[in-house]
Amino acid sequence: MSRFECDLYPEQRFRCLCCSFGCCDRFEIPVSPEEARAIDALHIPGAPSFDDCFRPGIMNAGLVIAKDAQHHCVFADGRLCAIHKHHGFAAKPLACRIFPLNIQSWADGRISAELRFICPSAGSADGKRTGDMLDEIAIYSRQLAGLGGRNDCIYSHANPAPLAAVRSVHGAFRALLHEEEKPLAFRLYAAARILDFHARPDMAGAVRTAGESFRSDLREFVGKAAKELENELASGRCDALIRAEFRNLICAYLRDDDPFDRSAAKRLRRGWRHFRAYSGFGLMSELNAEAPNCSMRGLPEAAHGLSCEPAALDPFRQFFYGKLDSMHFCGSRIHNFDYETGFAHLLLSVPVAFTLASAYALAAGKDVIGREAMQRTIRLLDLTFGRSPFFRMRVARRWIRHLARPGRYAGLLNTLPSLSS
């Protein structure tokens, strides 16, 4: 049994479908100069010359594999990889061998990993568990060492407690959110309530000195305050301002802005589509072709009458607990979020996920959220959760902190299917 330790949710699953959707088409594929020379030396049939195969990266320093006129990797051979086909898996670039794993090194020496749900195979009902991939992750993490920066974060800008204190606080939140004997809505609300409590100026010292006892202290608090927390959650209601800010948050998730697009005309058209979707006059799919063909008029309350199939909760758990356990919701690699803002971002992804899954169901004329609707939802969310430049804007961070405050968050939780009971 491997003794390598990695922060991850072991029940995430995937199996390659050879679909060439995300890994080959959607992103730049970085390669080191050594990898480029090794691939060129393979003399792959039909491959163009070295200069036509590799070019300087835009998002990535160094080289990336070129794309053809249809935006496919130049080594794509239909649904297969020509490098893999002729020379085996080990000959592929490191970035291709790792995908859809997202492995991060942290400033304190820890390693974390999760799946990228833009890959259609991620979140599958079968396939390989990340918990069974520790040996592979160990190898990949050693190969990745030195190629990218180390993730780091503070607790908050008002309380810049270092990563060591953040780990202690996060361990307590992680244990709370995994206590499945309590309803999910209660656990989420309790976490939001405690996060808000920690934001008080007089709590700065407690966070900075958080140690092993922090988890038991939090558990004791939740146990003693359970009835009060249940009553607060039950009394939460959505007003017009909460609905407006929440619709804006959904639009932020749907905006997959191209960072290379400098066209003022395109930005204006995006702004107009954002306004139409936000106001309910346009469809979500006008903002993002992968989004539900449904307006936001009546959401999130329209979702309250829907039910959720048990099978639909599995991909949701894989998405949510994958982010939670890896702590891939904060730090210098995730929008440069401090822990407080990043954790609020994660908590809000839950009502966003169930609202969008409800919209997929409503657009299909169904009153039940199925697995496919949730699978499509988490693919949409995962792409923009840590990537959309919109979340780096000050106004987006302000919405996140505002909506995650207990009263507003309780109102959002009470509109959602499967979380209200």
Secondary structure as GFF3:
##gff-version 3
##sequence-region A 1 421
A	DSSP	beta_strand	13	14	.	.	.	ID=ss1
A	DSSP	pi_helix	22	26	.	.	.	ID=ss2
A	DSSP	beta_strand	30	31	.	.	.	ID=ss3
A	DSSP	alpha_helix	33	40	.	.	.	ID=ss4
A	DSSP	alpha_helix	50	53	.	.	.	ID=ss5
A	DSSP	beta_strand	54	56	.	.	.	ID=ss6
A	DSSP	beta_strand	63	65	.	.	.	ID=ss7
A	DSSP	beta_strand	76	77	.	.	.	ID=ss8
A	DSSP	beta_strand	80	81	.	.	.	ID=ss9
A	DSSP	alpha_helix	82	87	.	.	.	ID=ss10
A	DSSP	three_ten_helix	89	91	.	.	.	ID=ss11
A	DSSP	alpha_helix	94	98	.	.	.	ID=ss12
A	DSSP	beta_strand	101	105	.	.	.	ID=ss13
A	DSSP	beta_strand	111	115	.	.	.	ID=ss14
A	DSSP	beta_strand	128	129	.	.	.	ID=ss15
A	DSSP	three_ten_helix	130	132	.	.	.	ID=ss16
A	DSSP	alpha_helix	134	144	.	.	.	ID=ss17
A	DSSP	alpha_helix	163	177	.	.	.	ID=ss18
A	DSSP	alpha_helix	184	198	.	.	.	ID=ss19
A	DSSP	three_ten_helix	201	203	.	.	.	ID=ss20
A	DSSP	alpha_helix	204	208	.	.	.	ID=ss21
A	DSSP	alpha_helix	213	224	.	.	.	ID=ss22
A	DSSP	alpha_helix	226	234	.	.	.	ID=ss23
A	DSSP	alpha_helix	240	254	.	.	.	ID=ss24
A	DSSP	alpha_helix	264	279	.	.	.	ID=ss25
A	DSSP	three_ten_helix	284	286	.	.	.	ID=ss26
A	DSSP	three_ten_helix	301	305	.	.	.	ID=ss27
A	DSSP	beta_strand	307	308	.	.	.	ID=ss28
A	DSSP	alpha_helix	310	326	.	.	.	ID=ss29
A	DSSP	alpha_helix	339	363	.	.	.	ID=ss30
A	DSSP	beta_strand	368	369	.	.	.	ID=ss31
A	DSSP	alpha_helix	371	385	.	.	.	ID=ss32
A	DSSP	three_ten_helix	389	392	.	.	.	ID=ss33
A	DSSP	alpha_helix	394	403	.	.	.	ID=ss34
A	DSSP	alpha_helix	406	413	.	.	.	ID=ss35
###
